[in-house]
């Protein structure tokens, strides 16, 4: 795309949940056509799994204090609930979080986690065909966001999907 000022940039227009967005890949000619296509293909893979490429870029660009991440809050919730569960059940929950939740939103600042992020995550899991896991992940996410640590760190308390 060439702007009115004469700058040439590679853009990728996409639509997620009915909202159109645009992702810039870099200026032409510093970013080649081949590089732009590779970045476009990677962004399409993220979209196919229900993850916004621009949101993912924002989470990678900002460094977050470890004690403010979603993963830290989830681990705090898990640790505080250990006495309520059997060891096998606790292991299943932690494995589920490590497999499905932490790769997607684990490094996000707990304050920036919104209901739409959690809903996109549950929808992506459900779209993979593991409906029972999606339901359990939704339950875990609700409990994590209602945990006192999360309340102190975030304004988002309730998850309604």
N, C-alpha and C positions, 0 to 999 in steps of 0.2 A: 504494500500500500504506500502511496506517495502522498504525504501531507502537503498542505498549502505552503509550508515553509521549505519544501523541497526534500525533507527527510524521507528516506525509504526504509521501511520496516517490514519484517515478516510477521504476519498476524495469523492466528487461528481462531476463527469464530466457531462457537459451539453453543449448544442449548442444553441445560440441565434443569430438570424439574420445571420446564416451561419458561425459564429465564435465560435470555441470551447473554453470553459473556464473550470476552475477547482476551486472548493470551498472546503477548508479544514474544517472539523468539529471538529478536536481535536485528541490528541494522544491516542493510545490504550495502556493500559487498562483503563486510566483515563476516557475516553469517552466510554461508553458501546455501544454495538450493538443496543440496543433499543433506546438510545439517538440519535445515528447516523441516525437511520431510521426515527425518528421524525423530525430531522433537514432536512433530505432528502425530506420528504413529504412536509414540509413547503416551501422548495426551489422549488419543483415542482409546488406548487400552485402559487408561484410568477411568475415562467416561463410561466404558462398557461395564466396569465394576461398580459404577455409581459414585465415584469419587471425583470431586471437582479439581481439575489440574491447577487452577489458580490458587485454590485453598491449600493444596499440597505444597505449592511453591512458597506460599506465605509461611507455612509452618516450618519449612526447611531453612528459610532465610533468617528467621528470628531465633535467637538463642534464648532458651527459657531456663530459669533456675530449676534445678532438678526437683526441688521440694514443691514446685508449683505445677508440675505436669499432671496430666490425667493419669498416667501410669502410677505415679506416686500416690495419688488419691485412691486409686483402685487397690493398690497394694495395702494401703492403710486400712481400707474397708475390709479387705480380705483378712488381714492380720487380726483386726478387732473381732471378727466373726468366727475365728478358728475354734473357739470353745463351744460354739453351737453346732458344729458339723463333725462328722466322722472324718478321719484322715483321707479316706478314699474320695469322699465327696469334695473336700477342700482341694484335693489335687485335680479333680475333674474341672472345677470352676477355674482354677488358676491356668490350667492347660487351655481351656476355652478362651480365656482372656488373652493369653499369649498368642494363640493361633489367629483369632479373628479381630480382636479389639486393639491391642497394643500396636501392631504394624500400621494401622490406619490412623488412630488418634492418640496413641500413647504419649507421643512427644509434645502434643499440644498443651498450651497453657490452660489450666482448668477454667480460668476466667473466660477464655475465648471459646470454649466448647458450648455450642448451642444445640437446642433440640433438633434442629435440621441436620446437624452433623451426625447425631446419634441415629436419627431416622434414616439417613442415607446409608449408614453402616448396617443397620438391621435389614434394610431393603436389599442391600447388596448380598448379604448372607442368605436371605430368603430367595433371591433370584438364582442362587447357586443350587437350589433344590433341597437344602437342609433346613426345612421349616421348623422342626423341633428345636434345633440349635438356635435359630433366629429368635424364637420365643424365649428361650432361656437367656440368651444374650441381652434381650430387651429387659428382662427381669433384673439381671445383674446390673445393667446400666442404670436402671431406675434406683436400685438400692445404693449404688455408688454415688449417684448425684444427691441422694437424700442423706448420705452419711454426714455426720457433724463436721468432719474435716472439709468436705466439699462445700458445705454451707458457709463455712468461714471464708473459703477462698473464692466462692462464686455466687452470683446472684441467681443462678439457674438452679432451682430446687426440684422441680417436677418435670418428669418426662411423660408426655402423653402422645402415644403414637396410634 
